[in-house]
Amino acid sequence: MSKQPKAPQTQQQLNHRADALNKNTGTSGTNPVNAKAQGNRGKQLNPNQR
C-alpha cells in the first residue's frame, strides 16, 4: 500500500493559483479570481460588523 504520486499541476491550475494571490494593485480594474478567493474576509475583519 504505497501512496500514488500526485500528478503535476496543469498550466491552468498554476495560472488560477497565481490569479488568486495577485490583487492587481496599481491597475484600474480588479481581479475577479482574487475577489472570489478573498470572499467576505473584509466584512469578517471589520470591527463594526462584530
Secondary structure by P-SEA (a helix, b strand, c coil): ccccccccccaaaaaaaaaaaccccccccccaaaaaaacccccccccccc
